[in-house]
Amino acid sequence: MTDECFVIVNLLAGRGRCRRLWPSIERALKRSRIAFRHVFTEAPGAAIEIARRAAKDFSVVVAVGGDGTIHEVATGLMGSSAKLGIIPAGTGNDFVKMLGIPPKDPLRAVEILQEGRTKRVDIGRVGERYFVNGLGVGLDGAIAWRVFRSWRWPMIARWIYLYAAIYEALCYQSSELEIRTPSWRHCGRLMMVGASNGRYHGGDFQLVPHAEIDDGLFDVYMISDMAPLRRIREIPKTRRGEHITLPEVQIKRADRVEIISESSLLGHLDGEPTEFPAGRIQIELLPKALEVIGTPEGMRTSS
């Protein structure tokens, strides 16, 4: 297996931000001690198979893009010994914050990649699909779909997550759900529920402010229904992680979660919109299933 890095560059990430940043990232890589080859991808899902093939020959596979790119590359690396490197160049850049990688400084990310400090992190799985940061259904799933549909509106690009959160907070209809884990169960009308590995979602929303990516457990959040205007009023608290004191919010821990619904649910995997059919969504945590590169601060082991 070669010591070269294989770099997968998603030129569409960040609504073209990655395309604009790539020349400076490439120059930084060439100035570093990192030997690398790179490939561009512009098709959704294409990075999964590219990463899967690269993992057979390269010890480090690097995702250049946003959370969706990381999601795809990590999926392709599952079951291999290859390490995941990340150079953030997307919009939200949520997962990298848990690794100590600056979300808006890709050149510093190149330095971190060169330093090569690693740790093993937990990975979530639902069916045959994986996620590194989190899975959500309900309001946050509807927000992910709203973001996806709104990329063609350049005038709101900078505020796209906040716009989507406000729009769906006013319109979303909550569902009757049953949540089961090996040690507890919850039934009721829920506005949103999810299994989170990382703390941050949708940019700077600290949805689960005490989550850790290597502790062997999901932080399972369940938020009961609220009136639309109250949802809007509480959004700032979610950005600061202060919503967890609200009576409608519960956060519990588990390594396996089952979400049962009589109707289909809008959802997301690492911010990528998906739709789950009616029935059971079975989610499990794979402890320390992937080795990733980050900073010394990000490498600290959870207590």
C-alpha positions as a printed Julia matrix, in Angstrom:
303×3 Matrix{Float64}:
   0.0    0.0    0.0
   1.44   3.36  -1.07
   2.25   6.19   1.37
   0.71   8.67  -1.05
  -2.59  10.27  -0.15
  -5.5    9.92  -2.51
  -7.47  13.17  -2.58
 -11.14  13.24  -3.63
 -12.26  16.77  -4.52
 -15.99  17.48  -4.74
 -16.09  20.56  -6.96
 -19.8   21.08  -6.23
 -19.35  21.27  -2.45
 -20.38  24.51  -0.8
 -22.28  25.58  -3.9
 -19.03  26.1   -5.8
 -16.92  27.15  -2.8
 -14.76  24.06  -3.18
 -14.16  24.81  -6.86
 -12.96  28.32  -5.94
 -10.73  27.1   -3.12
  -9.16  24.13  -4.85
  -6.3   26.0   -6.61
  -5.01  27.37  -3.28
  -5.52  23.97  -1.58
  -3.59  22.25  -4.37
  -0.71  24.73  -4.04
  -0.63  24.15  -0.26
  -0.53  20.38  -0.79
   2.33  20.72  -3.25
   4.29  22.93  -0.81
   3.79  20.37   1.97
   5.59  17.06   2.43
   2.45  15.22   1.32
   2.71  13.07  -1.79
  -0.73  12.88  -3.35
  -2.87  12.07  -6.33
  -6.27  13.64  -6.8
  -9.51  13.15  -8.65
 -12.51  15.43  -9.13
 -16.09  14.36  -8.6
 -19.22  16.3   -9.5
 -21.92  13.62  -9.28
 -23.82  12.91  -6.03
 -22.73   9.58  -4.56
 -19.75   9.16  -6.88
 -17.17   9.57  -4.1
 -18.32   6.37  -2.38
 -17.04   4.0   -5.05
 -13.97   6.16  -5.74
 -13.02   5.96  -2.04
 -13.74   2.24  -1.93
 -11.3    1.6   -4.79
  -8.71   4.01  -3.41
  -8.74   2.29  -0.01
  -7.21  -0.81  -1.59
  -4.02   1.03  -2.61
  -3.71   4.15  -0.43
  -3.2    4.4    3.34
  -4.9    7.83   3.52
  -7.92   8.97   1.52
  -8.75  12.67   1.81
 -12.18  14.25   1.37
 -12.11  17.84   0.07
 -15.61  19.28   0.4
 -18.39  19.5    2.97
 -20.19  17.08   5.25
 -21.8   15.35   2.28
 -18.39  14.65   0.77
 -17.08  13.35   4.1
 -20.2   11.17   4.36
 -19.52   9.59   0.97
 -15.78   9.09   1.42
 -16.21   7.63   4.92
 -18.82   5.24   3.54
 -16.38   4.06   0.9
 -13.66   3.49   3.52
 -15.75   1.3    5.8
 -14.22  -2.15   6.24
 -10.78  -0.99   5.06
  -7.62   0.02   6.92
  -7.35   3.38   5.15
  -7.42   6.55   7.23
  -9.77   9.45   6.5
  -8.27  12.89   6.02
 -10.44  15.99   5.65
  -9.95  19.39   4.06
 -13.21  21.31   4.66
 -14.49  23.3    1.71
 -18.27  23.03   2.07
 -21.0   25.08   3.7
 -21.77  23.67   7.15
 -18.55  21.71   7.84
 -20.02  20.25  11.03
 -18.07  17.04  11.57
 -14.59  18.58  11.34
 -15.27  20.71  14.42
 -15.19  17.51  16.48
 -11.66  16.82  15.16
 -10.27  20.27  15.91
 -10.05  21.14  12.2
 -11.02  24.78  11.52
 -14.19  24.62   9.4
 -13.33  27.74   7.36
  -9.56  27.36   7.02
  -8.7   24.66   4.48
  -5.04  25.68   4.37
  -4.69  24.97   8.09
  -6.4   21.64   7.36
  -3.55  20.83   4.96
  -1.07  21.42   7.81
  -3.12  19.14  10.08
  -3.14  16.47   7.38
   0.64  16.71   7.17
   0.99  16.36  10.96
  -0.9   13.06  10.66
  -2.34  12.64  14.19
  -5.13  10.09  14.19
  -7.86   8.63  16.36
 -10.56   6.07  15.85
 -14.13   7.35  15.86
 -17.56   5.77  16.06
 -19.69   5.36  12.96
 -23.47   5.01  12.69
 -25.22   2.54  10.42
 -28.81   2.34   9.23
 -29.44  -0.61   6.95
 -26.58  -0.66   4.46
 -25.84   3.07   4.85
 -23.39   4.79   7.19
 -23.09   8.21   8.83
 -20.29   9.94  10.71
 -22.04  12.92  12.28
 -25.71  12.13  12.73
 -29.06  10.86  11.51
 -32.24  12.85  12.02
 -35.9   12.59  11.11
 -38.75  15.03  11.43
 -38.11  18.77  11.43
 -34.36  18.45  10.87
 -35.01  16.08   7.98
 -37.42  18.63   6.48
 -34.76  21.33   6.95
 -32.2   19.18   5.09
 -34.66  18.8    2.2
 -35.4   22.56   2.22
 -31.65  23.32   2.02
 -31.32  20.87  -0.87
 -34.17  22.51  -2.79
 -32.93  26.06  -2.14
 -29.38  25.92  -3.53
 -30.54  27.57  -6.77
 -31.29  30.8   -4.84
 -27.89  32.56  -4.61
 -29.29  35.51  -2.65
 -29.74  33.33   0.47
 -26.66  31.11   0.12
 -24.94  32.61   3.19
 -28.03  32.15   5.37
 -29.39  28.99   3.79
 -29.52  26.86   6.98
 -31.15  29.61   9.01
 -33.66  30.29   6.23
 -34.52  26.59   5.99
 -34.88  26.26   9.78
 -37.28  29.22   9.99
 -39.34  28.12   6.97
 -39.8   24.55   8.19
 -40.35  25.63  11.8
 -43.44  27.49  10.58
 -44.73  24.72   8.31
 -43.65  21.29   9.58
 -46.28  18.87  10.95
 -45.07  16.62  13.78
 -45.64  12.84  13.85
 -46.6   10.17  16.34
 -43.44   8.1   16.85
 -42.18   5.29  19.01
 -38.5    5.21  19.98
 -36.98   1.99  21.3
 -33.52   1.22  22.64
 -32.19  -1.76  24.65
 -32.76   0.11  27.94
 -35.58   2.64  27.41
 -38.61   3.46  25.28
 -40.51   6.64  24.38
 -43.84   7.17  22.61
 -45.47  10.43  21.65
 -45.88  13.23  19.15
 -42.38  14.34  18.27
 -41.21  17.27  16.19
 -37.77  15.75  15.65
 -35.68  12.8   16.74
 -32.25  11.56  15.85
 -29.12   9.62  16.72
 -26.14  11.95  16.89
 -22.43  11.22  16.94
 -21.22  14.83  16.65
 -22.42  17.96  18.45
 -23.02  20.28  15.52
 -25.67  20.14  12.82
 -26.76  22.55  10.1
 -23.71  24.78  10.42
 -23.47  26.11  13.98
 -26.52  24.5   15.64
 -25.34  22.68  18.78
 -28.16  20.19  18.71
 -26.47  17.78  21.13
 -23.82  19.86  22.92
 -22.33  17.01  24.96
 -21.94  14.4   22.2
 -18.55  12.73  21.65
 -17.45  10.87  18.54
 -15.55   8.08  20.28
 -17.56   7.19  23.4
 -19.43   4.18  21.99
 -22.88   5.77  22.34
 -25.25   7.95  20.35
 -26.78  11.01  21.93
 -30.43  10.41  21.05
 -32.43  13.63  20.95
 -36.22  13.76  21.1
 -38.04  17.08  20.85
 -41.79  17.17  21.41
 -44.11  19.32  19.35
 -44.25  23.1   19.81
 -46.45  25.8   18.32
 -44.82  27.26  15.15
 -44.08  30.69  16.64
 -42.52  29.11  19.71
 -40.3   27.01  17.45
 -39.04  30.22  15.87
 -38.44  31.81  19.26
 -36.33  28.88  20.44
 -34.07  28.6   17.37
 -31.36  30.91  18.84
 -31.11  28.64  21.88
 -30.38  25.69  19.6
 -27.48  27.55  18.03
 -25.97  28.01  21.51
 -26.89  24.56  22.84
 -29.17  26.14  25.45
 -32.34  24.42  24.2
 -31.56  21.3   26.21
 -33.18  22.88  29.3
 -36.55  23.21  27.53
 -39.26  20.84  28.84
 -39.9   19.52  25.32
 -36.29  18.36  24.88
 -34.94  15.0   25.98
 -31.45  13.69  25.25
 -30.64  10.12  26.21
 -27.88   7.72  25.25
 -27.85   4.36  23.5
 -25.79   2.32  21.06
 -28.87   1.07  19.2
 -32.05   2.95  18.34
 -35.25   1.97  16.59
 -37.66   4.64  15.29
 -41.14   3.32  14.49
 -43.59   5.32  12.39
 -46.86   4.54  10.62
 -45.99   7.02   7.87
 -42.89   7.84   5.84
 -40.47  10.36   7.37
 -38.23  13.02   5.9
 -34.74  12.58   7.25
 -31.04  13.15   6.71
 -27.75  11.31   7.02
 -24.93  13.76   7.78
 -27.13  16.53   6.39
 -27.81  14.67   3.14
 -31.59  14.46   2.62
 -33.22  11.05   2.56
 -36.72   9.67   3.05
 -37.46   6.7    5.26
 -40.51   4.54   4.44
 -43.16   3.79   7.04
 -42.17   1.11   9.51
 -38.97   0.67  11.47
 -35.73   2.61  11.15
 -33.05   0.51  12.83
 -29.88   2.38  13.76
 -26.73   0.95  15.32
 -23.4    2.36  16.43
 -20.14   0.78  15.27
 -17.58   1.71  17.94
 -14.24   3.15  16.75
 -14.89   1.84  13.25
 -12.91   4.47  11.3
  -9.5    6.1   11.78
  -9.44   9.84  11.07
  -6.8   12.58  11.03
  -7.22  15.64  13.26
  -5.52  17.97  15.75
  -4.1   17.1   19.19
  -7.15  18.81  20.74
  -9.49  16.8   18.57
  -7.57  13.61  19.37
  -8.37  13.73  23.08
 -10.2   10.61  24.15
 -13.64  10.94  25.69
 -13.82  10.23  29.38
